[in-house]
Amino acid sequence: MSEYAQMELNPRGAVKSESPLAMTRARIAQSASPQEARVVVCEKAFLGHLVLRGNAGDAAFRAGVERALGLALPLEMGPLSLDEARGVSLQWMSPDEWLLIVPQGQEFAAEAALRGQLTGHYAVMNASGGQTLLELSGPCVRELLMKCTPYDVHPRHFPVGKGVTSVFAKSSAVIRRVAEARWELVIRRSFADYLFSWILDAAEEFGVYVASGASARPASHGAARELATEAR
């Protein structure tokens, strides 16, 4: 087995964690409340983002992932493996790569659970500090996305439960539809400020509200152990 180092990317204590949008400020006219807005933008900061690599054709690898996470491994682009009750999702990114997103503070336990169940040739990388998730909700989100990406977001082509990586503005993003009027964008830290500003500018005509995220504080150590406990 190769040597590896596992570490917390959002440490608790004296060191303060900052989201990719910590210094970004909205510079557009906002609706007075989310109820008045046709588009609501909310950063879900400090979620756990892990990149999993392995052989999808290996039955032992697929079974190990399902034991560790309680989710089936997606084998093609599009369908998400999603457990909204636990806030855990697994998305196909390429034939041997998947993106795992878990609640804040659970990334360490998720990595440990995977390493405890997988053998052979695989890799798990904690990328939590390198990207963030924006939630877009409201009746005009699809119209907003049509201004931002060339990918077809019509409901016939982009049903609930689908996720893809596509061009977004002059960058790229992972686009996921998790409910009828609720979408998610996974964006890289280096483009976060640019894409956030682009989205707000594009959404201003519809009426936009920037909401504070529920994931504003690191989770307790007890919550961080939940995923590993459920996987046993």
N, C-alpha and C positions, 0 to 999 in steps of 0.2 A: 504494500500500500504506500502511496506517495505521502510525504509529509505535508501538512497544511496548518495554517494558523486561523483560528476562528476568533473573531473579536466583535465587540459591540460598536456599531457605527453611530449610535445615538446615546452616548454615555450619560449617566445620571450623576448629579453632584455639582461640583464647581464649574465643570465645563458646560457651556451653553450650546445646545444644538440649534441651528438655524435652518429653516426650509429654504429651498431655492428661490422662493419669492419673498424672503424676509425683508428685503430693502425695496421692493416694488410698491409703487403707489398708483392707485387708479387716477387717471387724469381726464376722465370723461364725465359727462353728466349722467348720474345714476338715478334710477327710480327710488322713491322714498322707502319702499319696502319690497320684500320678495313677492308679496301678493300682487303688487302692481306691475312687477316686471314680467316680460315675456321670455327673458333669459336670465337664469340665476347661475352665477359662476362661483364655485367654492373649491379652494385648494384642500385636498385631504393630505395634510403634511405628515411626515414621519411614519408613513406606512412602511412595512418591510417589503423590499423588492429584491428578489433573488433570481439569478439566472441558473437554470439547470441544464446540463448537457449530458447526453447519453444516447444509447442505441434503442430507438423505438421498436426495432424488430426483435429485441431481446425480451422474452416473456418475463424473465426474472426481474429485469429493470422495471417494466411496467407494473408488475405486482408490488415491487418494493416501494415505488412512488405512491401507489394507492394505499398501501398499509401506512406509510408515513404521514400522508396528507388527508386521507379519507376522500380523495378525488381521483377519478379516472384520468389517465394521461391522454390529452387530445392528440390524435394521430394525423390531423390535417389542418390546414389554415381555415380559420373561420370560427367554428364552435368553441365557446368558452366552457371550461369546467368551473362551475361557480357554486359556492355555498354561501349565499348572502347572510344566513343566520350566523355563521362564524366569521364572515368577512374574508373568506379565503377564495382565491381564484387562481387558475392555472391556464395559461394560454400558449398555443403553438406559435413559435416564432420562425422556425426553420426546421428541416427534417430531423435535426438532432439537438434542437434548442427550445426551451420553454421559459416563460416568464411566470414566476410565482409571486403573488402579492398576498400579504398577510396583515392582520391588524398591527398597529404600532406596538412595538415592544416584543413581538412574537417572532421576529426574524431569526434571532439566535436559536430559539427552540425549534423552529422549522428546519434550520440547517442541521441541527443536531439530530432531529428525527430522520431526516433523509440519510445522513451519514450512518445512522444506526441500522437502516434497512437496506441500503444499497451496497453492492459489492462489485468488483470488477472495474471496468473502465467507465468512469463517469466524472463529472465535475459539478460543484455547487459554488457559486460566487455571490456574495452579498453586495448588491449594487444600490443599496438603499440611499446612500449619500449622493448618488449620481443622477437621480431622477425624482420626479414628483408626479402626483396625480391630480388632475383638475376634473371636478364633476360639473357637468353642464345639464341644467334641467329647465323645463318650461316648454310652452307650446311652440316657440319659434326656434328651438335648438337646431332642428333639421335645416331650416332656412339659413341659419348662421353657418352651419357646416358646409352648405353648398357654396358659400362665399370663400371658404378656407381651403377646401381640398377638392381635387378632381375625382376622387373616388365616389362611386354612386352610393348615396345614402338613402335612396328611396326604400321604403319599408319592404317592397318585394325583393330587393337585392340585399338589404341590410336589416334582417329581422332582429328581434331581441335575442340576446345570447351570442351574438357574433362579435368578433374582434379582428382587426387587421392593422398592419403597419402601412402607412401611406404618406405621400407628400402632404404637408400641411403648411400653408403660407409659403415661405421660402425655406422651410426646414422640413422636418418629418415628425410624425407622432404615431403612437399606437392609439387607434380609435376603437372604442368598445361601446356597444349598446347594451345596457344592463336592465332597462325598463322601457316602456313605451315612450316616455318623455324624459328619460334620464340617460345621459351618455357620459363616458369617461375618456379622458385623454391622458396618456402616460407620456411625459415629455422629459427630455434630457435637461440636466441642470444648466448647461452652458447656453441653452436656447430658451430657458424658462421665462426670463424677463421679456425677451422679444415676442414670444408666442402669447404670453399673457396680455401684453399691450395690444398685439394684433387682434386677439379675440375681443377685448373690450371695445376697441375701435369699430370692429365689424358688427358688434352686437348693439351698439348705441342706438341705431335706428329703430330697433325693436323695443327698447326699454330694458336696461340691464341692471342687475343688482349684484354686488359682490358680497357674498356671505362669508362669515367666519367658519372655518372648518371644525368638525367635531374632534379631529385628531390634533388638538393643540398642545397636549401634554404627553410626555412619555408614559407608557403603561406601567403598572406595578409589576414587580417580579413575579407575583402570583399569576397575573394574566399572561405573562410571557411563558409560563410553564404549561399553559392550557393545551396548546397544540401538541406538544410532545406527549402529554398525558393521554389525550384522546387517541393518539396514534398507536399506543401500546396495545 
